Amino acid sequence: MRPVDRPHRHRDGARRVAPLAAVVALFGVTFGVLARDAGFSALASIVFSATTFGGSAQFAAAGVLSAGGAALAAATAALLLNARYAAIGMSVAPELHGPWWERLLRAQLVVDEVWVISHTGGGRYDRRLLLGAGLTVYAGWVAGTTLGALAGSLIGDPLALGLDAAFPALFLALLVPQLGSRRAAAAALLGGAIALALVPLAPPGVPIIAAALACLLGLRGPRALPEPVEFEHRELLP
């Protein structure tokens, strides 16, 4: 007889996301360095990360500004890259209980890594896993940005160190556990093909939004949702 699973705790979310949070921290260091190069002050870089908490959008904004683009163009690129959080937010909304201000604060923690870690299968999410994982990733991102912004000159060129590869590697680590069916694999391959075709042609952010259309494959048929991912038995570290 299968034993009854114990309720999840906040520290379970923190423990499961710890390897990803370490990568996020390194990525935050990269952002802190590049933001200073783009003309941000150290304080502005840190406040940007603490209030926005959106790595891809922040990099897009800093990249546009460092290339001499206007603030409106930077904001537009960031908005396009963060548009995916509308769908992510709707998927976890049933678990965000409490008064409106508490739901709002918890919603700010739902980034890609946290969304995957808090998924318990069948389209359901655990709010304790979400909060524990979210606070851990948030702390790593802000701490990394602070280090990069204040001590960037001592770290060196983040591109020369290969830190630019951290972001795609992170998304691959999040994607692989979700490929539990042929439909999921087909959606992932189609999304990748769409993004690859549009990157040379479309403005920043548009390839990601267009690639998300591949997820519509999952809406067909009665087995739309992926199989549950048993994170208890699939640790991210040995």
Secondary structure by P-SEA (a helix, b strand, c coil): cccccccccaaaaaaaaaaaaaaaaaaaaaaaaaaaaacccaaaaaaaaaccccaaaaaaaaaaaaacccaaaaaaaaaaaacaaaaaaaaacccccccaaaaaaaaaaccaaaaaaaccccccccaaaaaaaaaaaaaaaaaaaaaaaaccccccccccccccaaaaaaaaaacccccccaaaaaaaaaaaaaaaacccccccaaaaaaaacccccccccccccccccccccccccc
